[in-house]
Structures are given as structure tokens and as C-alpha cells.
Amino acid sequence: MYNIDLGKSGLKVPTIGVGCMRIANMSESEISAFVDTALQMGANFFDHADIYGGGKSEEVFGKAITPSMREKVIIQTKCGIRKGQYDFSYEHIVNSVDGSLKRLGTDYIDVLLLHRPDALMEPDEVARAFSYLKETGKVRNFGVSNHNPYQIQLLQNALDMPLCANQLQLSIMHTPMIDAGINVNMYNNSATVRDGGVLDFCRLNNITIQPWSPMQYGFFEGCFVDSNKFPELNEVLKRIGDKYSVSKTTIAIAWILRHPAKMQPITGTTNLNRLADSLKAADIKLTREEWYEIYRTAGNKLP
Ligand SMILES: NC(=O)c1ccc[n+]([C@@H]2O[C@H](COP(=O)([O-])OP(=O)(O)OC[C@H]3O[C@@H](n4cnc5c(N)ncnc54)[C@H](OP(=O)(O)O)[C@@H]3O)[C@@H](O)[C@H]2O)c1
């Protein structure tokens, strides 16, 4: 595993983060094994949200992290989604963080992300909440998720700390942010800019993109690896995996890491073998030809 800078935060983080959205129903011993597997492979960055498992994911994770382990792990969580609405109000942000701290059994969160844009966001109000959280030591660094460039800039203008990360959906089978950049000014569907040019914006402003659902197609429709919906893609992943003596899962994560934006994909598996396979991707650097072959086989048109 190698480390990257998390935007301008000054925080060094492993280039692959471990997602905890699906851990709520794991037993205590399963969570301990999950955390141990990650730590043994140098992956000490764990991604949470107040809503994962209705709070249960943070709770079970908090129980697995003993006080002596706390300084060795980097905990990121999110807030801003409530049933039936988004909420970036001062009260919601601060209360959500207090809830996360309690469930995680810690007195600080390393990184807090705003989960999805709130149409009613008041940048000054968010700034007040962030300043309070920073001054009280409850949160050390801040970022966003699923935000476009103008939303980021609007918020950033009100803040006196840098937004260090933007978590966005990206996988071999979900590439709108890449497609638009290589189909500039064309009439085809891939040319549609769905995110305001967020990939280049984040690179220009040193904001780390954290790809979520790195193995899914559609919106949580399923994992493309081993899916009979994508036979050709699986064949290519297998062939390239065989060349490096790794699995298709490893190649799928390595494909994201090969992009020069220095992204930090967030894994989602709860299976220890697949977690280890995902983390091995940090050791693989695909060739330019392999990267484009995978992209083409995913159904994208190239000359
Ligand atoms: N910011 C946001 O809006 C947002 C949205 C969604 C997720 N996230 C974050 O991103 C993380 C990852 O999302 P995700 O869970 O959807 O990720 P994912 O890695 O794309 O999907 C994981 C799911 O695919 C399954 N899977 C089947 N075969 C697999 C294989 N060969 N390799 C890996 N997984 C396989 C896993 O099952 P097994 O567990 O049985 O392996 C698991 O159910 C989450 O934990 C969360 O932290 C953020």
C-alpha cells in the first residue's frame, strides 16, 4: 500500500480506503477480522456515514476499535442525509457529528464529508458548523461527496479550511466523469457533462476524488465482476489479472488507480478474501493499453 495526500488537508492516507456501508450485520469477531485484514495490508482509512445501517455500522466499528488502536486508524464519516430531505443546517451537522462520535466511541473524527448536496445549503451556516467542529477538536478535516464544481466553490468561498475530498461514484462500469472529458463537443450521449467537469476541477484544486461503489454497475444494481451480464469485460479482466497473477477484483480497483488524478477508491466488500484482493491493487500499475482496453470493453467508443 502506498500513501497519497488527502487534498490540501496535510493528511497522508492509503490510496485505497475501506468502506463500512455494509458492515452493520457483521458479528463482533467478523468486524475485528475485517479491520485486522485491512490494517495488515496498510489500509487504515475507514469510510462511514451516520446513516449506514441506521447508525449500526459506526456502532459495531466503534466496538472493534480499542483506545490503543484509535490513533492508528483514520476515520471518515458523513452527514447531511435525512429521511425525505437533505440537511446542511448548523443543528443537523453538529448533532450528526455528536451522534457519530458517540457511536464510534471516539472524541474526534479525522474527516467529515457532506454526503449529498442540500438544495437549501447556506454556505455561511455550514462554515459556522465546520468552524465550531474544528475549534472543539471534534472534526479535523472536511470534504464533500457527490458535489459538482460550482457547489464546491460556493461552499469553499465561505470556509477558512480547504475541502480536501469529493466522494463520487466511479467504476469501470460507471464512468460519466471520464466519458465527457474524451468526447468534448460531440453530439453523442457520452459527451453529456453530468457533473460540471468535476474530475478536472478536483485535479486543478487538489481535491482528492474518492470513487464509491468501485465494483458496481448502475446505481447499486450489482457487481460486474463475475456477472454474466458482462462476459467480454470479465474475460479481459481475467486475462489481464492472469498476467499480473491477481484476481479480476484487483484489476478492477487497479483500473481506477491507473488514472493520474491520484484517486482514493473506497472498497465495499465485507468478504475478507475480496477485501485483500481489492487492497492488492495498490501494487499493480496497468499499462496505458490495458487501461483503454478495459474502458473499451466496458462499452465505450474509442477511435
Ligand atoms: N458517498 C456516497 O454517496 C456513497 C454511496 C455508496 C457507497 N459509498 C461508500 O463506498 C463504499 C463502497 O461502496 P459499495 O459497497 O457499493 O462498493 P462495491 O465495492 O462497488 O460493492 C461491494 C458489493 O459488491 C459485492 N461484490 C460481489 N463480488 C465482488 C467482488 N468480486 N469484489 C468486490 N465486491 C464484490 C460485495 O459483496 P461481498 O461483501 O459479499 O463481497 C458488496 O455487496 C461504501 O462502503 C461506502 O463507504 C459512498
The ligand as an ORCA input file, in Angstrom:
! r2SCAN-3c Opt
* xyz 0 1
  N     -20.782      8.920     -0.885
  C     -21.760      8.157     -1.312
  O     -22.810      8.644     -1.775
  C     -21.591      6.678     -1.256
  C     -22.539      5.831     -1.856
  C     -22.303      4.448     -1.778
  C     -21.193      3.931     -1.129
  N     -20.315      4.783     -0.524
  C     -19.094      4.287      0.146
  O     -18.398      3.486     -0.793
  C     -18.156      2.189     -0.242
  C     -18.178      1.193     -1.356
  O     -19.479      1.116     -1.962
  P     -20.098     -0.296     -2.340
  O     -20.259     -1.098     -1.111
  O     -21.264     -0.104     -3.217
  O     -18.830     -0.877     -3.146
  P     -18.546     -2.003     -4.192
  O     -17.181     -2.489     -3.864
  O     -18.789     -1.453     -5.548
  O     -19.612     -3.118     -3.947
  C     -19.498     -4.030     -2.901
  C     -20.580     -5.059     -3.057
  O     -20.273     -5.873     -4.201
  C     -20.225     -7.222     -3.779
  N     -19.255     -7.985     -4.560
  C     -19.563     -9.087     -5.260
  N     -18.492     -9.567     -5.873
  C     -17.465     -8.776     -5.556
  C     -16.095     -8.769     -5.905
  N     -15.583     -9.685     -6.723
  N     -15.304     -7.801     -5.396
  C     -15.824     -6.851     -4.580
  N     -17.139     -6.808     -4.224
  C     -17.945     -7.776     -4.711
  C     -19.891     -7.163     -2.321
  O     -20.331     -8.357     -1.701
  P     -19.382     -9.038     -0.585
  O     -19.443     -8.145      0.599
  O     -20.038    -10.360     -0.357
  O     -18.018     -9.151     -1.186
  C     -20.671     -5.957     -1.871
  O     -22.029     -6.308     -1.659
  C     -19.240      2.018      0.824
  O     -18.879      1.089      1.825
  C     -19.348      3.403      1.372
  O     -18.326      3.602      2.322
  C     -20.497      6.132     -0.601
*
